[in-house]
Amino acid sequence: MLTRRHIRVKVMQCIYALVQSKDDSLDKQVKFLKVSIDNMYVLYLLMLNLLVELHKLAEKHVQHASKKYLASEEDQYPNLRKFVENKVLTQISKNTLLADEISKRKLNNWYLNEDYVKILHKDIIKSDRYKTYMSQADSSYEEDKELIIQLYKEVIAPNDKIYEYFEDDKLTWVDDFPIVNTFIVKRLKKVNKTAGERFFLPRLLKDEQDLQYANQLLTKTLLNDAKWEKEIEAKTPNWDNDRIAEIDSIILKMAICELLNFPSIPEKVTLNEYLEIAKEYSTPKSSIFINGVLDKLAKEYKASGQLQKMGRGLQ
């Protein structure tokens, strides 16, 4: 679920939090990194559970509609239960492993905040996607899947109220939100009618090696902070430290650390990854500045024999 770029961003967030808090406890930052990574999986579970709660509310809505005396626009649909019986939505809602995981972690957020589910349900009912879907009595598995994908992309993921809720709950979720939403859409695109319950409960990290990479990148960057600072100063003689944006400084130090301490990661991968992170998290001109500094350093490390790379490497 988490790619190496996501891991780099998580490490960057930890270092930034340390700088802001002026807390030099390495052990605390390692724990914070683990919690931050775990919380990303919690966010993933909460977004899936949101689909489950929407399904439950839709069921209640249909039952209530059957008892009404006056007909509404929705009552004209040929099959009022079509959305409730959506094959992909039902597949997620009836996933016992997912339900167990949510119960084990006590993720009752939507039960305690049902208004958010109601807001989304109203938006779904008003959407053209829903109306077009409901106008036909039957649909295939692929049509059901396409509806859930489009509703997720167009109604659920962009909802400001949901975003604000997560922003208030945990600040790190602000950066995690688009990553988790993208992953869920990809997961929905890959699901099929024979997918087992484990399909929607993927591993957070590919393997133990990714966690080791995260911890080593964090600790080696922090423990050698003064050393990386001098490396940057040597390549920016006309810049005072105060003129270099804090995020830029962190990105540069992490990139230098990775170039010199992770021989299995190709130089090109490191440079490209941190330039992309700079484009997303720092100022518009940061990637140009960072590219210039790293390019000089990489050439110098090659010439001096400090840059030792081996194998095909990892992302």
N, C-alpha and C positions, 0 to 999 in steps of 0.2 A: 504493500500500500504506500509506504513512504519511500520516495526515491532518494538518491544521494543528494540531489539539490535541496529537497525538503529538509534533509538532515543538516545540511550546511546552514540553511536559514534558521533552523532551531538553535544551532550552536551560536550563530550570530546574535539571535535574540537573547540568549543567556549572557553572552559577554556584554551586550548593551545594557542589560538589566544590572549587571555587576557594576559597570561604569557609573550608571545613574545612581545606584544605591551606595556606591563607594564601599561596598562590602567585599573584602578580599578573601573571603572563605571559599577555597577551592572545593572543599567537600560539599558545601551548601549549593554551589553552582552545578556540580555533577548531579546532585539530587534533583535540583530544579530542572535540569535537562531531561532527566528520566520522567519526571512528572509532566513536563510539557509535551513530551512525545506520547505518553500514555493518554493525556487529555485529548489529543487529536483523535484517538480511537473512540473516546467517549463522545466527542462531537459527531463522529461518523455514526455511532449507535443511536444518538439522539435524532439525527436527521432521518435515519431509517425508521425509527420509532414514530416519527412524525407521520410517515406514510401509514403506519399501523393505526394510529389514532384517527387519521383522516378516514380510513376505511370503517372504523367503528362508528364515527359520527355520521358517515354516509348511510350506514345501516339504520341508525336511529332516525335519520331524516326521511328515509323511505317508509319506515314503519309509521311515522307521524303523518306523512302525506296520505297514506292509505285511509286515515281516519278523518281527513278533512271533508267538510261539506261542500266547500267552493273549490272549483278546479283552478289550477294555476297553469302557467306556461309549461312547467315541467311535467304536469300531468298528461300533456299531449304526446309525450314520448312513447314510442311503441313498447318499450320494455323499461319500466321504471327502475328495475333492479340491475340494469346492465352495468353501471359503474361499480356497484357493490360486488357484482360477480366478475369484474375484470380479472382475468386469469393471473396477471403478474401481481396486481395489488393483493389478490387473495393468497398467492404464493408467499409473499412477504409477510402478510398478516398472520398466516397460519404456521409460520416457521417457528417451531418449538425451541430450537437452539437459540434463535435470536431472542425469543421471549425469556428464556432462562438466563441469558447473558444480561439482558436489561433488568430482570428481577434481581439477579445476584449483585449487580452494581447499584441497585436501588435508584434507577434512573426514572423517577416518577415525575419528571419536569412537566410533561404535557398534561398529566392528570391534575397537577397543582396549578397549571396555567392554561386551562382549557380555552380561554378566549383566543389564544393564538391559533389554535386548531380551527375554531369557528371562523376566524378571519380568513384563513386559507381556504376553508371549505366554501365560503361565500364567493371568494374570488374565482375558484375553480368552476363553480356553477355558472358564473357570469361569463366565463371565457368562451370564445368562439370554438376553441378546440373541443371543449366539453359538449357544447350544443351540437356540433357536427357529429361527434361520436355517438351521442344519445339519440340522434335522429334516425339511426339505423338499428333495427331490432337485434341483429347478431354481428359478431366480429370474430376474426381469427386471433390466435395467440399473438402473432406479429402485430396486428392492428392494436390489440390491447397494450402490448409493450410500447409501441410508438406513442400511444396516448400518454402513458405514464412518463415516458422520457420527455415529451414536449411540455407536459404540465409541470414537471420538475424544473425544466430549464426556463420556462416562461412565467410561471406563477410562484412556485415554492422558493427556489433559490434566490430570485431577485427581491423577495418580499422584505421591505424595510423594517417592519415590526420584528420579524424573526431575527434579522441581522442585529437590530438594537438590543434584543433580548440576550443574544450571545455576547455582544460587546459588553453589556453590563455584568454578565455572569463571570466571564474570564477574559481578560484583555488579550491573551495570546490567541484566543479564538478568532480575533479579527483577521489575522494572517492565515489561519487554518481554514477558515470558512470557504474561500474559493477553491482551495486544494481538495477539501473533502467533497464539495459539490461536484467538482470535475470528476473525481474518482467514482462517485455514486452514478453519475451519468454513464461513465464508461462501463461500470458494472451492469447497469440496466441494459445497455446495448448488447452485452455478451450473454445475458441470461437466456436460458431456453427452458422449455417445459419439463425437461428431464434433469435439470440442475438440482443437486442435492441441497439440503439445508445449510451445509457448510459453505456453500457458494457465497452467501452474503455475510460470512464471518471470516474474511481472509486474515492472514497474518499481518500485523502492523508493520513489522520489519521482515525483510526477505530472509535474513538469517542472523545468527549471533555476531557474525562479522560486521554487520552494519552498526550494531550497538557499540562494538569495540571501536569502530571507526569514529563514531560520534563522540565517545568519551575521550579518545586519544586526541582528536582534533581540538576539543575544548581544552583539555589539560595542557597539551603542548603549546597551544597558542597563548594561554594565560601564563604558564611558567616561564616562557621566553619573551614576555611582553617587551621588556627593555631592549632585548637583542633585536627584535623585529622593528622596534621604534628607531633604532640607529640605522637599520637597513633602509628604512623609508626616508629618514633625514638625509642620508647620503645621496639619494636620488632626487631629492626635492630641495636643493640648496637655497632656492629663492622663495621658499614657502615657510612661514612660521607654523608651528604645530597648531596654533589657534585657527589658522586659515583652512586647515584640512578638516572637512566635516567628520564628525565622530563616527558615523556609519562607514564612511570611506576608509578611515583609519583601521577600523575593525576588519573590514573586508580585505584590506591590503595585508594585515597581519595574518589573517587566516589563510590567505592565498600563499604567502611566503612560507608559512608553516607547512602547508600541504605540499608545496613544491619540494621542500627539503626533507620532509619526514615520511612521505608516503610514496615509496618507489614503485608501487604497483599501479599508481594512478598517473596516466600519461600527462605530460606537461600541457598539451593542447587542451585536454579535458579540464584541467584545473583553471587555466586562463579563461576559457569560454564560460565555465560555470560561474565564476565570480564576476565576470563582466555582466552576465545576465542578471545576477542578483543585484548588482549595482544599479542596473537600469530600472529594476522594479522597486528597490527600497531606498535609493538615494536621490541626489539631485540630477537634473537632466544632463549635466556636463560630467558627472562623476565617472561614467564608464570610459570616457576619453582620457581623463586624468589617470584613472586606475590602470587602463590599458598601457599608457605610456610608462608608468612606473614599473609595472610587472614585466613589460617587454625588456626594459633595460636590465632588470634584475635577473631574468631568465637567461639572457645572453651572457651575463657576467658569471652566473652559476655554472653554465655549460663550459665556459672557457676555463674556469678554475677547477672543474671536475667535481663540484659540489652537487650538481644535478645528476643523480643516479637513478635511472628509470629501467624497469625490467618487465618483460611480458606484455601481454595485450592490455592489461589493466582493467580497472573497474570505473563505472561512472560515478 
